[in-house]
Amino acid sequence: MRELLNDIDRWKSAGKRIALARVVDIQGSGPRGAGAAMAVNEDGEVIGSVSGGCVESAVVTEALAILAGEQPSRVVTFGYSDDDAFAVGLTCGGIIHLFIQPMEW
Amino acid sequence: MSAYSIFSDRVRDNLPVALATIIEGPNVGATLVVTPTGAESGTLGNDDIDRIVTRDAMGELEAGRTVVRHYGPHGESTPEDLENTDTVRVFIESFSPPPLMWIFGAVDFTAALARVAKVLGYHVTVCDAREIFATKRRFPMADEVRVTWPSPMFEERGERLGPRDAVCILTHDPKFDVPAIEGALATKAGYIGVMGSRKTHAKRLERLADVGITSPSDLARIHSPIGLDLGGRTPEETAISIVGEIISSRTGREARSLGASDGPIH
């Protein structure tokens, strides 16, 4: 998250609402470890990354739904190949758990 | 100040800080900011869970670990207490200060190494006794440029160096690099690398013996000639070979092509 702070500050001072997505756990092979983070503002601007590009666009969709109040803050999991709910996954076969929340702290 | 301002100020000032966030259970999203001296801002919902999570987050921060822990709604953490109660999952994320790299010698290789080290997140200090070379103008990418001999630098702050930190000695001038090696060996630095040809290295070993550095355990800590055998020549290629060696010495891997090995990648 260190590398996101300048942009988050800028968004905060512009009064933008922001959703923060952080990797909390990885099972099996994964490109980024726990703590990898990205942030999405209400205009759909995106900073940071949480994988090698495999799940980022799905994270943006989730983040915008959370900002819109359509979904609560929650842990979102990608990579179960037998779960149709999430069609995206990590091409390396790992399972990635992210916590996505509005930045209200 | 908001929890976020306290957190981001500490990260920018390179001070250790942990974020504890409820990711499942009551008060999901609640965040507590924890420093090595205790909770600084925010709450996870009640004093009991704040107290227990603060204790655990201080421990994780000390070790530089990022983990998910399970509790009861009031911080219960033993398996018996967790039976028949809601579980709260807390993501504890540690932000340790960046690792340190001290580079001795203000040469072209130094500028390239400082740049590459910044990419890897190091806090970089360039050190040289020659005032006209050790300037911020020549090393704008370094966090700090010091005009000093090695010995005072190690006396002043050698104890700050630990297993995550690196000392790279690029002077190849015995009057500078022998005291730098002596100083570095007295610290807990995880990586010590010294530049020079194989011939320079052999001569340097004699000079080290003259000052009493002969123990195999000390000599084994010195990576010299510095860097991996990539066959590169330019300062930038050399810098990559040095940080490559730092990574492989930390992980204990032989630095071969993944295509030539099997087994897990990470």
Interface residues (C-beta under 8 A of the other chain):
Chain A: M1 R2 L5 I8 D9 K12 R22 V24 D25 S29 G30 G33 A34 G35 P72 S73 R74 V75 F99 Q101 P102 M103 E104 W105
Chain B: S2 A3 Y4 S8 V11 R12 T21 I23 E24 V28 G29 T31 G42 T66 V67 V68 R89 F91 E93 F95 G121 P264 I265 H266
